[in-house]
Amino acid sequence: MYLADTSRYDNMVYNRLGNSGLKLPAVSMGLWHNFGHLNSQEDMIKILCHCFDQGITHFDLANNYGPEPGAAETNFGLIMKHYLRPYRDELIISTKAGFTMWDGPYGDFGSRKYLLASLDQSLKRMGLEYVDIFYSHRMDEETDLEETMGALASAVQQGKALYVGLSNYDGPTLQRATEILRETHTPFVINQNRYSIYDRTIERNGLKDKAQELKKGIISFSPLAQGLLSDRYLNGIDADSRVKHDGRFLTEEDVKKYHASIVKLNQIAKERGQSLAQMALAWVLRDGAVASVLVGVSKVSQIDDNLKALANTSFTAEELQAIDEACAGLI
């Protein structure tokens, strides 16, 4: 029987989401990769239990995480049932719907039909009565925003979600969504977006500034740019690298394109006393706009390495300039 470490809250930093009452750990666990049916259940158990032992209370999923779609939620549900169930009230569990999940006209985007049906399926796979956060996973230009936001509101009204969030939205749409959700008194607290040293889209599309203005939280995914911002590719591409057998998110051409920049950034990190991955996570958290970074790991040791980023999230003006210069032409 799993018993959580009694000192699990001693060293973690918890940040409030905007002006809500909800706090997230500065480092959260994402189950996008490494929790599908192709992965070892033993490894999944070790990772999630170790996360909780270190104060990582937030586990982030989506209906289509796998492979195959739904697998991550199914596997998480089994681990929840046999290991984490006694700690349910100490956990923040999130899921999403928006990307393609099943065949036919009702299995993706932002219709009321899809979102609420998907949430019911997610709860069944995970063996939960509710999730803490339910997200609209992407914007849908062909569906009225009122319908999509209305579905999120219904999820809360039905007791199937405590809070709602938006993922992959931009600043102007965030503004409109906030107004709609405010009218229904729906607790909208968080935006999940890709954000890293190499991907600063939320700075350009208004999301980061608008979220701060509206006092909504931000959590970033892919803060390590699919591993580019780590020591994984400093010396080329290993034979067992994901790039070699799965080019959906990162290709060999990407690694070659960014390699010189990676080497420069690694030197800056060394001078800060951090690994490149630790500096990359710290950079995302540097100004307080982002409450939490989502990390994905394949082994327990990576969790501890990532958490060391929290020891130093401050940057000098000179360091920030050096980072920007190392990324010239790439961002």
N, C-alpha and C positions, 0 to 999 in steps of 0.2 A: 504494500500500500504506500502511495506517495504521500509524504508529509513535507509541506513547503518549509523552506528555510525561515526560521523565526526572525532573522535579521534582514529580510528581503527589502524592507523599505528604508534601510539606514543610509544608503548611498545614492539612490535614484533621485533625479530632479523631476518634479512634476510641474507642468505649465498649464495655466488656465486657458481655455478656448474662448478668446474674446472676453466678453463680459458675462459669460454663462457661468454656471456653477460647476461645470465639468472640467476636470484636469486630466491631462494625458502625460505619460512618461515621456521624457525628452527623446527617448529611443523606443520605438514601437516595433512589433514583429509583423512583417507582411508574409502572407502565405501564397503569394503569386506563383513563385517557383518552389520546387523541392517538397511539395506536399501532395503531389498527385499519386496515382496508383502505380507509377513506375518507381517511386521512392521507397526506401526502407521504413517500415513502421517503427522499428526500434529507434532509428535516427530521429524520426519526427517526435517521438515521445521524449527523448533526451533533450531535444532542442526546446520544445515548449515548456517542459518542466524547469529546465535551467533558466530560461527567460524569466519565468515567474519567480524563481529563487533570487534573481537579480533585480527584482522590482519592476520588470516589464509586465505591465498589467493589461496592455492593449494588444489584441490579436485581430489583424485586418484580413478579411476575405472578400470574395465576390462569387456570384453564382457560377461564373465560367472558369474559375481557377482550377487547374488540373496539372497535367492531362489525366483523363478526359474532363470536359466541363462537369462541374459538380463534385469532382473527386476530392478537392481540398476540403470542401465543407463536410463531406462524408468522413474523411479521415480525421478532421478536427473533432467532429461529433463523437467518434469512438474514443479519442483521447480525453475529451471533455467528460464523457460518461465514466470512464474507468480511473481517471487520474485527477482531473481538475474540478469535478462537480462540487466538492465541498467548499470550493473557493469562488463559486459563481458570482457572489455579490462583491467580490474584490476585482472582478474582471470587466474590461470593456471589450465587447465583441462586436465587430462591424461587418456588414456585408453590403453588396451592391447589385444593381440590375441596370442594364442599359445596352450592353454588347450582346451579340448573338448567342442565344442559349439553346433554342430548339427550333426545329423546322417550322415553316409556315409564316403567316403574316403577323403572328402575335408573340414572336419569340425574341424581339430585340427592340431597341430604342426606348421611347418614353411614354408609351400609352399607359393609361390606367390599368387596362387589361393585363398588360405584360408585367408591370412593376409589382402589382399586388399578387398576381399568380406566382411570380418568381419568388417573392418574399415567403409565401406559404411553403414553397418547395424547399427554400433554403432552411427555414426553421425545422422542417421535417428531417432534412439531411443531417443537421447539426444536433437534433434532439433538444431544441430549445423552445421555450414559450415566447421568448422575445429576443431581439438583438438590442444592443445599446445604441447603435447608430446604423441607420439605413440610408444608403446613398442612391441618388440618381447618378449613374456611372458616366453618362456623357450627354451633351446637349443634343436636342432633337429639333431641327429647324422645321420639320413638317408637322409637328404636334404642338398645339397651343401650350405655352409654358404654364398656363393656369391648370391644364389637365395634369401635367406631370407633377406640379407642385401639390395639386389636390390629392394625388395618389400618395405622396409622401405624408401629407396631413392625415389622410385616412389611416395610414400605417400606425401613426401615433394614437389616433383616436380609438383604434381597434386594440390597442395594447400590445401590438407586435413590435414596436420600436419605441425607445425612450426619447431619442433625438434623431434628427435627420441631417443629411449633408449633401453637398454637391461635389462631383468629381469631374475634372476636365472641362470646367466652365470658364468663361472669361469675365472680365470686370463688368461690362454693361449688362450681361445676362444675370450675373450675381446680384446686381442692383435690383433688377426687376423681380427676380425670384425672392429676394428678401422682402420686398414690399408685399408680394402675394402671401408669403408664409406668415408675415406679421399680422395680416388681417385675420388669419385663422388661428392665431396664437400657437403656431407650431414651433417647437423648440429647434430651430435651425442654428447649428453651432459651428459647423466645420466645412472647410473646402479641402479636397484632396487633389493635388496637382503635381505633375512632374516638375522638379526643381533641383538644379545642381549647378556647379561651377560651369558646366558645359551647356546647360539648358536653362536659359533665363526667360523663357516665354512669359511667365507670370509677371515679370517686370515690364514687359512690352505691351501685354494685352490688358493691363490695368487691374488684373486680379489681385495682385499683392497689395497695391495701394488701396483698392476699394475694400478689401477684406479688413484692413486696418481701420479705415474710415467707418465702416459699419460695425466694427467690433466683433468680427467673426474670426474663428480660428483657422489656421492653415496647417495641414500636415503634408509633407512632401514624400513622393515616391520616386524611386530611381535616383536617390541622392548620390550614388556612386556611378551613375551613367552606365549601368549594366556591367560594372566591373572595370571600366576604363580608368576610373579614379581610385585605383588600388595598385598594389604591386604585381597584380596578375599578369600584366602585359608589359612590364618594364623591360624585359629581356626577350620579347617576342611572344609567340603563341605556342603554348604547350600542346602536346598531342591530345591530352584528355580535356582540353578547354571546351566550353560550351560552343565557342565560335566554330570549332571544327565539325560539330554535328548538329547544331541548331542555329541557323542564321536569321531567325525571325526578328531578333532584337538587336543583334550586333554581328557585324561581318568582319572578315579578315581585312577588307578594304578600310573599314572604320578604324581598326587598330593601327594600320599603317598611317592613316591620315592624322591620327592624334598622337602618334608615338613621341615625336619631338616635344610636344607640349606636355605630355605625361612626365617625361624625364625632367623638364624644368619645374613642374609643380612638385614633383617628388623631392627635389632639392630644397624648395621653399619649406615643405613639410619637415624635412630633416632639421632645418635650421630652427624650426619651432619645437623640436623635440617630439614630433608626431610622425606616424606613418601617413602616407598619402590618403588612405581611406579615412583615417581619423581627422585629418585636416579638412577633407571634403565634407564630412558630416558637421564638423564645427562651423564651417563656412555657411552652411544652410541655416544653422541656428544662431548665427553671429549677432543679429540685430533685434531678436525677440519677436519678429513678425511671424516666424514659423514656430509652432508650439512643439512639434514632434517630427522626427524623421523615421520613415519606414525602412527597415533593413530586411533583406532576405539572406538567409545563411544556409549552408549545407552541412555545417558541423558546429559543435558547441564552442570550440575555441574562437570562432569568428564573432560570437556574441560578446565575449569578454574583450576582444580587440576593439570592437566598435564602441563599447561603453567607455573606453578610455578617452574617446573624443570629448567627453563631457568635462574632463579636467581642465580644458582650455578652449573656450569658445570665443575669446576676444582676439581681435586682429588690429594691428597698427595700420595707419593709413598707407605706410610704405609696403606692408605685406599685401594689402588689398590691391594696391597698384601693381605689384609684382605678379600677382595671380592673374590680373586682367591682361597684363602684357604677355604672360605665358600662354594665354588663350587667344591672342590676337588672330583674327581671321577665322576663328572657329565658333564664335558665339554671336 
